[in-house]
Amino acid sequence: MTPLERALRERIRTEGPLTGEAFMEACNSYYYATRDPLGAAGDFTTAPEISQMFGELVGAALADVWARAGRPANARYVELGPGRGTLASDALRVMRSAGLVPPVHFVETSETLRAAQKAAIPDATWHEHIEHLPGDGPLLVVANEFLDALPIRQHVGGIERRIVITAGQLAFDRDGEIVETSPARDGAVRAISERLVALGGMALVIDYGHERTAPGDTLQAVRRHGFTPVLVNPGEQDLTSHVDFQRVGEIAREAGAVFSGPAEQGPWLERLGIMARARMLANAAPERAAEIEGARARLCRPDQMGSLFKVLAISAPEWPTPAGL
Ligand code: SAH
């Protein structure tokens, strides 16, 4: 039994059944605090860890919008849940070549990942919450696979599904058609949207999920690059759920921001020029041509990350609309 499972069982015994939200919150805080889960040796691999092309095209999209917004000198780069800082390094390199060298602000709760981020971007500033970001100057925000890690609630027939101990095991107390909501995710989208409306700027959000609100159980656990049962090994596997992009759009609009997308990741990367970028990299390093093409295919193909992953932008009303969406 994992140390966290022991603590959760004790909590259920003393406080009663746990909501999915409390369970996911506890598991993911522990999980991210105690490891770097990314890459081949970890549990899952994200787009920026597959290829530098991903972060470069994100950087190009942000630099383009910034240039068309009149090149505001006080713009900041903000990333939510920046992992190892790989996306930021690749994006900032491209932004620099476009004349954009913004101060960097990271929102990250894991000390382990903060250390990795510090090695990649030594002069970044770290924050615990979106609310602590600076309140002056436009923001260029990136969130890749951030919203999916925030806790969700699940309801069956209007009743919240909870976790109990049955026959000595953690188990859900009811099954049936599941409706998911995520106050934490809604809160993050609202906080970013309100800031963008007040300060100017744009957020690019990339994640997996569905374009329309629909019932369904999307809570999933991943360990060593494979799916595992969600209630097993609490704190030792990555718990995520699909993002409801319709809901994200509704919240952004309620806050007065402009919502663009969602677009599928593959076509979006193609519209931003991933083919040309892959050819350039392969010409510069012919011995890596097959690897570069493999990475491009993994990011873009509909049977890999190209279709399930979606890209959307939330913009301040007076800001130009982003390319590719
Ligand atoms: N964006 C990175 C990492 C994705 S993993 C990439 O694409 O590689 C999720 C990231 O979000 C991790 O950095 C994790 O520590 C962070 N995270 C998870 N929950 C968080 C929370 N509530 N607040 C801030 N960061 C969080």
Residues whose N, C-alpha, C, O or C-beta is under 5 A from the ligand:
A	BS01	SAH	Y32 T46 P48 L80 G81 P82 G83 V107 E108 T109 S110 L113 E128 N144 E145 F146 A149
